[in-house]
Amino acid sequence: MTDLRYIGIDIGGTAVKVGVCDAEGRLLHTFEGPTETDKGRERVLDNIAAYARRCADEASLDWERIAGVGVGLPGQIDAARGVVEFIANLPLAGVRLKDHLESVLGRPVRISNDANVAALGEAWSGAGRGVASSVTFTLGTGVGGGIVVGGRVIDGFSGMGGELGHMVIVPDSEAVRCGCGKTGCLETVASATGIVRMAREAVEMGVRTSLAEAGELTAKAVFDAARAGDEAARRIVGRAAHYLGRSMALVAVVINPQRFIIGGGVAKAGEFLLEQVREAFRAHAIGRAGEGVSIVAAKLGNNAGVIGAAGLVRKL
């Protein structure tokens, strides 16, 4: 059957988003409903299955045309076994989610970490379309990531592949402790949280900066100040870009991807950030590992998760 469809499910702490995609990664229909974590594990599991069927119904899609269902969710996921190993804000830890959904929905199911599926979405029909290998850095509250080679997510034997935010990259003399317990992680300088931390430290140290008058310190406020010529803000952005580009140079000699993709809220800074990251990458990339490599912004926005989740089952 050539007109098969693929369902992608993006599970978050407050909402579950479901999408139907075709074989080219085009998003045909979406549905979103509340996760209802406060009502317990069974309600959340029931909602996930119900929303998948409702999305197909709203798209006037016969369930027999569904080739498979992919699921992305935050936390530590054993993709090979289909088990949620650890998850902070959802009552799904220890759940054999793949087996459960296959029994309820009657279709093949694959699950993966939400950052991995977002990377797959961009590779399938977003900023990575047309290249054989791409690595995505998602810059938000933390730094997530995903590695896609030949249309497949590379997540390693224990599911921890692609945890790019926890590359230890900052020298000990400058390092601070990350939420993971280590010091010097990329996340401490390239995430929105890290950028705000550096801005707050500058203000508290009495550095002359317009950020001292900012009503609320946010990553956007730092980027806006940097664009306006504020030297302290420019140094903060430059530091984030430096370590991001340097991290990409390290990844380049291991994976040698054709394209790096930057997504997440921080990426809204656009070319102002991207050009500085490219400069840092060029300064640190070794030989052919850096040749012909592009660094671009993500394209799919909030739809990357459902599209990528659908992509998990595209080649079943």
Residue pairs with C-beta under 8 A, 6 or more apart in sequence:
1 65
2 23
3 22
3 65
4 23
4 65
4 66
4 67
5 20
5 21
5 22
5 28
5 56
5 59
5 61
5 65
5 66
5 67
6 20
6 21
6 22
6 23
6 66
6 67
6 68
6 69
6 70
6 310
6 311
6 313
6 314
7 18
7 19
7 20
7 21
7 52
7 55
7 56
7 66
7 68
7 69
7 70
7 107
7 309
7 310
7 313
8 18
8 19
8 20
8 21
8 69
8 70
8 71
8 72
8 117
8 121
8 305
8 306
8 307
8 308
8 309
8 310
8 311
8 312
9 16
9 17
9 18
9 48
9 51
9 52
9 69
9 70
9 71
9 72
9 306
9 309
10 16
10 17
10 18
10 19
10 72
10 73
10 114
10 117
10 305
10 306
10 309
11 35
11 48
11 71
11 72
11 73
11 74
11 90
11 114
12 35
12 73
12 74
12 114
13 35
13 37
13 74
13 89
13 90
14 34
14 35
14 37
15 32
15 33
15 34
15 35
16 32
16 33
16 34
16 35
16 47
16 48
16 51
17 30
17 31
17 32
17 302
17 305
17 306
18 30
18 31
18 32
18 51
18 52
18 54
18 55
18 306
19 27
19 28
19 29
19 30
19 31
19 55
19 303
19 306
19 307
19 309
19 310
20 27
20 28
20 29
20 30
20 55
20 56
20 59
20 61
20 310
21 27
21 28
21 306
21 307
21 310
21 311
22 28
23 314
24 125
25 121
25 124
25 125
25 129
25 307
25 310
25 311
25 314
26 125
27 303
27 306
27 307
28 59
29 55
29 58
29 59
29 61
30 55
30 303
30 306
31 51
31 54
31 55
31 58
32 51
33 47
33 50
33 51
33 54
34 47
35 44
35 47
35 90
36 43
36 44
36 47
37 44
37 89
37 90
37 91
40 91
41 91
41 92
41 95
44 90
44 91
44 92
45 92
45 95
45 100
45 104
48 71
48 101
49 101
49 104
49 105
52 69
52 105
53 63
53 105
56 63
56 66
63 106
63 107
66 107
67 107
67 108
67 313
67 314
67 316
68 107
68 108
68 109
68 110
68 312
68 313
68 314
68 316
69 101
69 105
69 107
69 108
69 109
69 110
69 313
70 109
70 110
70 111
70 112
70 117
70 308
70 309
70 310
70 311
70 312
70 313
71 97
71 101
71 109
71 110
71 111
71 112
71 309
71 312
72 111
72 112
72 113
72 114
72 116
72 117
72 118
72 305
72 306
72 308
72 309
72 312
73 84
73 87
73 90
73 92
73 97
73 111
73 113
73 114
74 87
74 88
74 89
74 90
74 113
74 114
75 84
75 85
75 86
75 87
75 88
75 90
75 92
75 93
75 113
76 84
76 85
76 86
76 87
76 113
76 159
76 160
77 83
77 84
77 85
77 111
77 112
77 113
77 159
78 84
78 85
78 158
78 159
79 110
79 111
79 112
79 113
79 116
79 153
79 155
79 159
80 157
80 159
81 96
81 98
82 96
82 97
82 98
82 99
82 109
82 110
82 111
83 94
83 95
83 96
83 97
83 98
84 92
84 93
84 94
84 95
84 97
84 111
85 93
85 94
85 159
86 93
87 93
97 109
97 111
98 109
98 110
98 111
101 109
102 108
102 109
108 313
108 316
109 313
110 312
110 313
110 316
111 312
112 120
112 153
112 155
112 309
112 312
113 144
113 146
113 155
113 159
113 162
114 144
114 305
115 136
115 138
115 144
115 145
115 146
115 162
116 146
116 153
116 155
116 162
116 308
117 146
117 153
117 304
117 305
117 308
117 309
117 311
117 312
118 136
118 138
118 144
118 146
118 263
118 298
118 300
118 304
118 305
118 308
119 128
119 134
119 135
119 136
119 138
119 145
119 146
119 147
119 148
119 153
119 162
119 261
119 304
119 308
120 146
120 148
120 153
120 308
120 311
120 312
121 300
121 303
121 304
121 305
121 306
121 307
121 308
121 309
121 311
122 128
122 134
122 136
122 261
122 263
122 298
122 299
122 300
122 304
122 308
123 129
123 131
123 134
123 136
123 148
123 151
123 308
123 311
124 151
124 307
124 308
124 311
124 314
125 300
125 307
126 261
126 298
126 299
126 300
126 304
126 307
127 134
127 259
127 261
127 296
127 297
127 298
127 299
127 300
128 134
128 136
128 148
128 259
128 261
131 257
131 258
131 259
132 149
132 150
132 258
133 148
133 149
133 150
133 255
133 256
133 257
133 258
133 259
134 148
134 257
134 258
134 259
134 260
134 261
135 145
135 146
135 147
135 148
135 164
135 248
135 251
135 255
135 257
135 259
135 260
135 261
136 145
136 146
136 148
136 260
136 261
136 262
136 263
136 298
137 143
137 144
137 145
137 164
137 165
137 190
137 244
137 247
137 248
137 260
137 261
137 262
137 263
137 264
138 144
138 145
138 146
138 263
138 264
138 298
139 190
139 191
139 192
139 244
139 262
139 263
139 264
139 265
139 266
139 267
140 191
140 192
140 264
140 265
140 266
141 191
141 192
141 193
142 165
142 179
142 187
142 191
142 193
143 164
143 165
143 185
143 186
143 187
143 190
143 191
143 264
144 162
144 163
144 164
144 165
144 264
145 162
145 163
145 164
145 165
146 153
146 162
147 153
147 154
147 155
147 161
147 162
147 255
147 257
148 154
149 255
149 257
151 311
151 314
151 315
152 315
153 162
153 312
154 161
154 162
154 255
155 161
155 162
156 162
164 186
164 247
164 251
165 185
165 186
165 187
165 190
165 191
166 178
166 180
166 182
166 185
166 186
166 187
167 185
167 186
167 247
167 250
168 182
168 183
168 184
168 185
169 184
169 185
169 186
169 243
169 246
169 247
169 250
170 176
170 183
170 184
170 185
170 186
170 188
170 189
170 243
171 184
172 183
172 184
174 184
175 183
175 184
175 188
176 183
176 184
176 188
176 197
177 183
177 188
178 184
178 185
178 187
178 188
179 187
180 187
186 243
186 244
186 247
187 193
187 194
188 194
188 197
189 195
189 198
189 239
189 240
189 243
190 240
190 243
190 244
190 247
190 266
191 266
192 218
192 219
192 265
192 266
194 240
195 219
195 222
195 236
195 237
195 240
195 266
196 217
196 218
196 219
196 222
198 236
198 239
198 240
199 209
199 211
199 217
199 221
199 222
199 232
199 233
199 236
200 217
202 209
202 211
202 232
202 236
203 209
203 211
203 212
203 217
207 232
208 231
208 232
209 225
209 230
209 231
209 232
209 233
210 225
210 228
210 230
210 233
211 217
211 221
211 222
211 225
211 230
211 232
211 233
214 221
214 225
219 265
219 266
219 269
220 268
222 233
222 236
222 237
223 233
223 237
223 269
223 272
223 273
225 232
225 233
226 233
226 234
226 236
226 237
226 272
227 272
237 269
237 272
237 273
237 276
238 276
240 266
240 273
241 273
241 276
241 277
241 279
241 280
242 276
242 280
243 280
244 262
244 277
244 280
245 276
245 277
245 278
245 279
245 280
245 281
245 282
245 283
245 284
245 295
246 280
246 281
246 284
248 260
248 277
248 281
248 285
248 295
249 280
249 281
249 284
249 285
249 286
249 289
249 290
250 284
251 257
251 260
252 281
252 285
252 286
252 289
252 290
252 293
253 286
253 289
256 289
257 293
258 292
258 293
258 294
259 293
259 294
259 295
259 296
260 281
260 293
260 294
260 295
260 296
261 295
261 296
261 297
261 298
262 273
262 274
262 277
262 295
262 296
262 297
262 298
263 297
263 298
263 300
263 304
264 298
266 273
267 273
267 297
267 298
270 297
274 295
274 296
274 297
277 295
278 295
281 290
281 293
281 295
282 290
285 293
298 304
300 307
